[in-house]
Amino acid sequence: MLLNILKSKTAVAANIQIVRIFTRLREKLLTDKDLLIKLDQIENQLNKHDSKIELLFNYLSKLIEKEEKPRNQIGYKPESEE
């Protein structure tokens, strides 16, 4: 619009700069969008891993807390022990 109103070299140069800035801005937003998508994917993977690790620790704590029952001995027993 500036170029339509003013026809000087300064107006043309300013218009070119404005177009370049908007082009860079668009490229930057597209690049950032890709980065945000990648970060979101990584975050989702980490959340899945966190839940699996938590489940694993729950199973381990159950195994640790489980009371051990006395085992029946197996094998040969002499008659004097029976």
C-alpha positions in Angstrom: 0.0 0.0 0.0 2.9 2.3 0.8 4.2 1.8 -2.7 0.9 2.8 -4.2 0.8 6.1 -2.3 4.5 7.1 -2.5 6.6 6.4 -5.6 10.0 7.3 -4.2 13.0 5.0 -3.9 12.7 5.0 -0.1 9.1 3.8 -0.3 10.0 1.0 -2.6 12.9 0.0 -0.4 10.6 0.1 2.7 8.0 -2.0 0.9 10.6 -4.6 -0.1 11.9 -4.7 3.5 8.3 -5.2 4.8 7.7 -8.1 2.4 11.1 -9.7 3.4 10.2 -9.4 7.1 6.8 -11.0 6.6 8.4 -13.8 4.6 10.9 -14.4 7.3 8.2 -14.3 10.0 6.2 -16.9 8.1 9.2 -19.2 7.7 10.0 -18.8 11.4 6.4 -19.6 12.4 6.4 -22.7 10.2 9.8 -23.8 11.7 8.5 -23.2 15.2 5.4 -25.1 14.4 7.4 -28.1 13.4 9.5 -27.9 16.6 6.4 -27.6 18.7 4.9 -30.7 17.1 8.2 -32.6 17.7 8.2 -31.5 21.3 4.6 -32.5 21.8 5.4 -36.0 20.4 8.4 -36.3 22.7 6.4 -35.2 25.7 3.7 -37.8 24.9 6.3 -40.5 24.6 7.8 -39.5 28.0 4.4 -39.6 29.6 3.8 -43.1 28.3 7.3 -44.1 29.7 6.5 -42.5 33.0 3.3 -44.5 33.4 5.1 -47.7 32.5 7.9 -47.0 34.9 5.4 -46.2 37.7 3.5 -49.5 37.0 6.8 -51.4 37.1 7.7 -49.8 40.5 4.2 -50.8 41.8 4.8 -54.4 40.8 8.2 -54.4 42.4 6.9 -52.9 45.6 4.2 -55.6 45.7 6.9 -58.3 45.3 9.0 -56.8 48.1 6.1 -56.4 50.5 4.8 -60.0 49.8 5.2 -62.1 52.9 7.3 -65.2 52.4 5.6 -68.3 53.5 7.7 -71.1 55.0 8.6 -73.5 52.3 8.2 -77.2 52.6 11.6 -78.9 52.3 12.1 -81.2 49.4 14.5 -84.0 49.0 15.6 -86.9 51.1 14.7 -86.8 54.8 16.3 -89.4 57.2 13.8 -91.4 59.3 15.1 -89.8 62.5 13.9 -86.3 61.4 10.3 -87.5 60.5 
